[in-house]
């Protein structure tokens, strides 16, 4: 487990900064809810009548006067985008950084197989995703207790679970891409996460583009659908799992045969 521990040590400051930033924004978002709740009925009605803008973010399906509706849109976007960028950052650097930082020759001369390197690096990524979400869930729970709001646990739990799956999928896909890279590219990873986010917005805007929800993991993290149905959309989730598996298989296949420069 030496590689696993090394990866965690090397990424500890990244994990701390991202966890603190996302948790802080979630906490602030929840804490301001009581100040806004008295006006939420009017705001909800206003957003519901804003046509395409409301559809893009699922505001036409949610009641902002309820905490779960407010959380699904406002806090969901923070966790969705922040978590996606964090996962993409971890995945895209995982393998390519060894060549970029010229540590590959040191790592690969040790009596350890490339498969084990891949497994330990991937386990380190999963561990960091779990830690980030554990921190954000804890801050969310504390913030809800502080405002004294009674909430339905199931939809919030499903939302968090969906975002964990989103982060794992994006991390797996970028992990696969990382196997092809020699110098690491944060732009590719972060750009991919941003593109996937906007693909979901396009899918919400146009019926003809709904098929894009099968491509983007944001399709199965739509707060409006999860809160209304109390379930994660199975069709979109299934394709997301397949994309994640494909990314991991690609990483193992390419990296084990790759000529390391």
One Martini backbone bead per residue (centre of mass of N, CA, C, O) as a GRO file, in nm:
protein
  261
    1UNK     BB    1   0.050   0.067   0.009
    2UNK     BB    2   0.255   0.289  -0.071
    3UNK     BB    3   0.122   0.437  -0.308
    4UNK     BB    4  -0.138   0.512  -0.168
    5UNK     BB    5  -0.008   0.688   0.056
    6UNK     BB    6   0.143   0.880  -0.132
    7UNK     BB    7  -0.105   0.999  -0.275
    8UNK     BB    8  -0.234   1.117  -0.021
    9UNK     BB    9   0.000   1.300   0.061
   10UNK     BB   10   0.022   1.459  -0.211
   11UNK     BB   11  -0.313   1.542  -0.193
   12UNK     BB   12  -0.394   1.684   0.080
   13UNK     BB   13  -0.422   1.987   0.001
   14UNK     BB   14  -0.632   1.952  -0.218
   15UNK     BB   15  -0.846   1.825  -0.037
   16UNK     BB   16  -0.870   2.051   0.173
   17UNK     BB   17  -0.945   2.286  -0.016
   18UNK     BB   18  -1.194   2.162  -0.159
   19UNK     BB   19  -1.354   2.085   0.093
   20UNK     BB   20  -1.367   2.368   0.219
   21UNK     BB   21  -1.502   2.516  -0.017
   22UNK     BB   22  -1.758   2.343  -0.050
   23UNK     BB   23  -1.853   2.342   0.247
   24UNK     BB   24  -1.876   2.647   0.280
   25UNK     BB   25  -2.087   2.701   0.056
   26UNK     BB   26  -2.301   2.512   0.169
   27UNK     BB   27  -2.331   2.640   0.447
   28UNK     BB   28  -2.414   2.923   0.352
   29UNK     BB   29  -2.659   2.839   0.185
   30UNK     BB   30  -2.817   2.723   0.431
   31UNK     BB   31  -2.801   2.971   0.636
   32UNK     BB   32  -2.975   3.168   0.432
   33UNK     BB   33  -3.258   3.042   0.414
   34UNK     BB   34  -3.429   3.182   0.641
   35UNK     BB   35  -3.408   3.470   0.504
   36UNK     BB   36  -3.559   3.356   0.228
   37UNK     BB   37  -3.825   3.191   0.291
   38UNK     BB   38  -4.042   3.427   0.287
   39UNK     BB   39  -3.973   3.463  -0.046
   40UNK     BB   40  -3.993   3.181  -0.196
   41UNK     BB   41  -4.268   3.179  -0.328
   42UNK     BB   42  -4.215   3.411  -0.531
   43UNK     BB   43  -3.953   3.298  -0.651
   44UNK     BB   44  -4.069   3.033  -0.758
   45UNK     BB   45  -4.277   3.160  -0.949
   46UNK     BB   46  -4.075   3.322  -1.117
   47UNK     BB   47  -3.897   3.083  -1.217
   48UNK     BB   48  -4.134   2.916  -1.349
   49UNK     BB   49  -4.171   3.176  -1.570
   50UNK     BB   50  -3.865   3.161  -1.728
   51UNK     BB   51  -3.855   2.916  -1.898
   52UNK     BB   52  -3.560   2.815  -2.014
   53UNK     BB   53  -3.410   2.879  -1.752
   54UNK     BB   54  -3.573   2.688  -1.571
   55UNK     BB   55  -3.518   2.426  -1.733
   56UNK     BB   56  -3.204   2.417  -1.716
   57UNK     BB   57  -3.236   2.393  -1.368
   58UNK     BB   58  -3.525   2.276  -1.270
   59UNK     BB   59  -3.725   2.516  -1.156
   60UNK     BB   60  -4.012   2.410  -1.270
   61UNK     BB   61  -4.014   2.148  -1.047
   62UNK     BB   62  -3.957   2.334  -0.800
   63UNK     BB   63  -3.986   2.433  -0.453
   64UNK     BB   64  -3.847   2.707  -0.290
   65UNK     BB   65  -4.018   2.688  -0.019
   66UNK     BB   66  -3.853   2.437   0.004
   67UNK     BB   67  -3.565   2.297   0.106
   68UNK     BB   68  -3.523   2.077  -0.113
   69UNK     BB   69  -3.550   2.269  -0.352
   70UNK     BB   70  -3.323   2.459  -0.276
   71UNK     BB   71  -3.099   2.244  -0.255
   72UNK     BB   72  -3.118   2.116  -0.543
   73UNK     BB   73  -3.012   2.383  -0.678
   74UNK     BB   74  -2.804   2.547  -0.514
   75UNK     BB   75  -2.634   2.312  -0.375
   76UNK     BB   76  -2.614   2.118  -0.616
   77UNK     BB   77  -2.427   2.297  -0.793
   78UNK     BB   78  -2.190   2.305  -0.603
   79UNK     BB   79  -2.142   1.996  -0.579
   80UNK     BB   80  -2.134   1.924  -0.877
   81UNK     BB   81  -1.905   2.109  -0.982
   82UNK     BB   82  -1.695   2.072  -0.761
   83UNK     BB   83  -1.679   1.760  -0.775
   84UNK     BB   84  -1.608   1.738  -1.077
   85UNK     BB   85  -1.340   1.895  -1.068
   86UNK     BB   86  -1.200   1.720  -0.859
   87UNK     BB   87  -1.216   1.447  -1.010
   88UNK     BB   88  -1.069   1.543  -1.268
   89UNK     BB   89  -0.806   1.620  -1.130
   90UNK     BB   90  -0.732   1.338  -1.027
   91UNK     BB   91  -0.750   1.168  -1.293
   92UNK     BB   92  -0.561   1.335  -1.497
   93UNK     BB   93  -0.291   1.302  -1.299
   94UNK     BB   94  -0.231   1.009  -1.201
   95UNK     BB   95  -0.037   0.914  -1.457
   96UNK     BB   96   0.099   1.160  -1.609
   97UNK     BB   97   0.286   1.274  -1.372
   98UNK     BB   98   0.523   1.069  -1.391
   99UNK     BB   99   0.639   1.204  -1.653
  100UNK     BB  100   0.634   1.503  -1.589
  101UNK     BB  101   0.813   1.451  -1.302
  102UNK     BB  102   1.019   1.210  -1.340
  103UNK     BB  103   0.906   0.928  -1.167
  104UNK     BB  104   0.881   0.667  -1.339
  105UNK     BB  105   1.169   0.540  -1.322
  106UNK     BB  106   1.148   0.494  -1.015
  107UNK     BB  107   0.881   0.331  -0.994
  108UNK     BB  108   0.939   0.100  -1.230
  109UNK     BB  109   1.208  -0.028  -1.079
  110UNK     BB  110   1.026  -0.159  -0.897
  111UNK     BB  111   0.872  -0.449  -0.743
  112UNK     BB  112   0.608  -0.348  -0.935
  113UNK     BB  113   0.325  -0.354  -1.086
  114UNK     BB  114   0.115  -0.184  -1.292
  115UNK     BB  115  -0.146  -0.287  -1.172
  116UNK     BB  116  -0.086  -0.192  -0.884
  117UNK     BB  117  -0.057   0.102  -0.945
  118UNK     BB  118  -0.345   0.141  -1.049
  119UNK     BB  119  -0.499   0.042  -0.798
  120UNK     BB  120  -0.377   0.244  -0.589
  121UNK     BB  121  -0.457   0.502  -0.737
  122UNK     BB  122  -0.762   0.447  -0.745
  123UNK     BB  123  -0.803   0.417  -0.438
  124UNK     BB  124  -0.712   0.708  -0.375
  125UNK     BB  125  -0.939   0.847  -0.527
  126UNK     BB  126  -1.178   0.723  -0.375
  127UNK     BB  127  -1.097   0.822  -0.095
  128UNK     BB  128  -1.115   1.129  -0.161
  129UNK     BB  129  -1.412   1.130  -0.237
  130UNK     BB  130  -1.519   1.028   0.034
  131UNK     BB  131  -1.399   1.253   0.210
  132UNK     BB  132  -1.533   1.496   0.079
  133UNK     BB  133  -1.830   1.394   0.126
  134UNK     BB  134  -1.816   1.364   0.432
  135UNK     BB  135  -1.769   1.665   0.488
  136UNK     BB  136  -2.022   1.780   0.341
  137UNK     BB  137  -2.231   1.621   0.503
  138UNK     BB  138  -2.155   1.725   0.784
  139UNK     BB  139  -2.203   2.028   0.722
  140UNK     BB  140  -2.496   1.999   0.636
  141UNK     BB  141  -2.607   1.881   0.901
  142UNK     BB  142  -2.518   2.116   1.085
  143UNK     BB  143  -2.666   2.345   0.932
  144UNK     BB  144  -2.953   2.230   0.968
  145UNK     BB  145  -2.947   2.237   1.279
  146UNK     BB  146  -2.899   2.547   1.309
  147UNK     BB  147  -3.182   2.623   1.153
  148UNK     BB  148  -3.412   2.411   1.229
  149UNK     BB  149  -3.468   2.208   0.994
  150UNK     BB  150  -3.705   2.006   0.843
  151UNK     BB  151  -3.615   1.702   0.676
  152UNK     BB  152  -3.587   1.491   0.407
  153UNK     BB  153  -3.359   1.240   0.383
  154UNK     BB  154  -3.380   1.076   0.119
  155UNK     BB  155  -3.330   1.293  -0.109
  156UNK     BB  156  -3.054   1.383   0.003
  157UNK     BB  157  -2.915   1.108  -0.010
  158UNK     BB  158  -2.953   1.071  -0.317
  159UNK     BB  159  -2.798   1.319  -0.403
  160UNK     BB  160  -2.525   1.243  -0.281
  161UNK     BB  161  -2.498   0.972  -0.425
  162UNK     BB  162  -2.507   1.083  -0.714
  163UNK     BB  163  -2.248   1.263  -0.680
  164UNK     BB  164  -2.056   1.033  -0.624
  165UNK     BB  165  -2.100   0.889  -0.896
  166UNK     BB  166  -2.012   1.124  -1.070
  167UNK     BB  167  -1.719   1.140  -0.963
  168UNK     BB  168  -1.640   0.852  -1.040
  169UNK     BB  169  -1.688   0.876  -1.342
  170UNK     BB  170  -1.497   1.113  -1.402
  171UNK     BB  171  -1.245   0.981  -1.282
  172UNK     BB  172  -1.244   0.732  -1.473
  173UNK     BB  173  -1.226   0.880  -1.745
  174UNK     BB  174  -0.967   1.051  -1.676
  175UNK     BB  175  -0.792   0.805  -1.611
  176UNK     BB  176  -0.795   0.698  -1.901
  177UNK     BB  177  -0.674   0.953  -2.033
  178UNK     BB  178  -0.406   0.962  -1.866
  179UNK     BB  179  -0.270   0.712  -2.012
  180UNK     BB  180  -0.205   0.897  -2.279
  181UNK     BB  181  -0.041   1.090  -2.117
  182UNK     BB  182   0.276   1.278  -2.048
  183UNK     BB  183   0.198   1.590  -1.907
  184UNK     BB  184  -0.055   1.667  -1.837
  185UNK     BB  185  -0.407   1.806  -1.818
  186UNK     BB  186  -0.619   2.017  -1.672
  187UNK     BB  187  -0.787   2.119  -1.911
  188UNK     BB  188  -0.915   1.850  -1.990
  189UNK     BB  189  -1.056   1.780  -1.725
  190UNK     BB  190  -1.211   2.049  -1.669
  191UNK     BB  191  -1.340   2.070  -1.950
  192UNK     BB  192  -1.506   1.811  -1.937
  193UNK     BB  193  -1.680   1.886  -1.693
  194UNK     BB  194  -1.805   2.140  -1.824
  195UNK     BB  195  -1.932   2.006  -2.071
  196UNK     BB  196  -2.119   1.810  -1.915
  197UNK     BB  197  -2.285   2.033  -1.781
  198UNK     BB  198  -2.387   2.172  -2.052
  199UNK     BB  199  -2.529   1.924  -2.171
  200UNK     BB  200  -2.757   1.923  -1.960
  201UNK     BB  201  -2.873   2.198  -2.029
  202UNK     BB  202  -2.944   2.131  -2.321
  203UNK     BB  203  -3.133   1.891  -2.252
  204UNK     BB  204  -3.340   2.081  -2.096
  205UNK     BB  205  -3.412   2.276  -2.343
  206UNK     BB  206  -3.425   2.018  -2.547
  207UNK     BB  207  -3.588   1.745  -2.656
  208UNK     BB  208  -3.381   1.658  -2.887
  209UNK     BB  209  -3.138   1.652  -2.643
  210UNK     BB  210  -3.195   1.417  -2.427
  211UNK     BB  211  -2.966   1.210  -2.506
  212UNK     BB  212  -2.736   1.358  -2.339
  213UNK     BB  213  -2.803   1.219  -2.060
  214UNK     BB  214  -2.636   0.956  -2.147
  215UNK     BB  215  -2.350   1.115  -2.132
  216UNK     BB  216  -2.412   1.274  -1.877
  217UNK     BB  217  -2.395   1.266  -1.525
  218UNK     BB  218  -2.604   1.506  -1.479
  219UNK     BB  219  -2.861   1.341  -1.555
  220UNK     BB  220  -2.861   1.173  -1.258
  221UNK     BB  221  -2.845   1.468  -1.074
  222UNK     BB  222  -3.125   1.577  -1.091
  223UNK     BB  223  -3.302   1.724  -0.850
  224UNK     BB  224  -3.593   1.723  -0.963
  225UNK     BB  225  -3.610   1.412  -1.009
  226UNK     BB  226  -3.524   1.300  -0.730
  227UNK     BB  227  -3.736   1.451  -0.554
  228UNK     BB  228  -3.993   1.354  -0.707
  229UNK     BB  229  -3.911   1.024  -0.719
  230UNK     BB  230  -3.706   0.906  -0.511
  231UNK     BB  231  -3.488   0.868  -0.755
  232UNK     BB  232  -3.257   0.739  -0.971
  233UNK     BB  233  -3.206   0.739  -1.294
  234UNK     BB  234  -3.147   0.439  -1.441
  235UNK     BB  235  -3.063   0.490  -1.735
  236UNK     BB  236  -2.839   0.703  -1.686
  237UNK     BB  237  -2.678   0.536  -1.476
  238UNK     BB  238  -2.599   0.295  -1.651
  239UNK     BB  239  -2.422   0.455  -1.854
  240UNK     BB  240  -2.232   0.567  -1.641
  241UNK     BB  241  -2.114   0.296  -1.551
  242UNK     BB  242  -2.002   0.219  -1.830
  243UNK     BB  243  -1.807   0.457  -1.856
  244UNK     BB  244  -1.639   0.389  -1.606
  245UNK     BB  245  -1.547   0.108  -1.693
  246UNK     BB  246  -1.413   0.198  -1.957
  247UNK     BB  247  -1.200   0.383  -1.828
  248UNK     BB  248  -1.058   0.163  -1.659
  249UNK     BB  249  -0.990  -0.038  -1.885
  250UNK     BB  250  -0.822   0.161  -2.047
  251UNK     BB  251  -0.605   0.217  -1.837
  252UNK     BB  252  -0.504  -0.080  -1.807
  253UNK     BB  253  -0.436  -0.133  -2.105
  254UNK     BB  254  -0.244   0.107  -2.172
  255UNK     BB  255  -0.039   0.123  -1.928
  256UNK     BB  256   0.077  -0.175  -1.954
  257UNK     BB  257   0.190  -0.093  -2.270
  258UNK     BB  258   0.344   0.155  -2.212
  259UNK     BB  259   0.583   0.387  -2.309
  260UNK     BB  260   0.807   0.526  -2.098
  261UNK     BB  261   0.972   0.848  -2.105
   0.00000   0.00000   0.00000
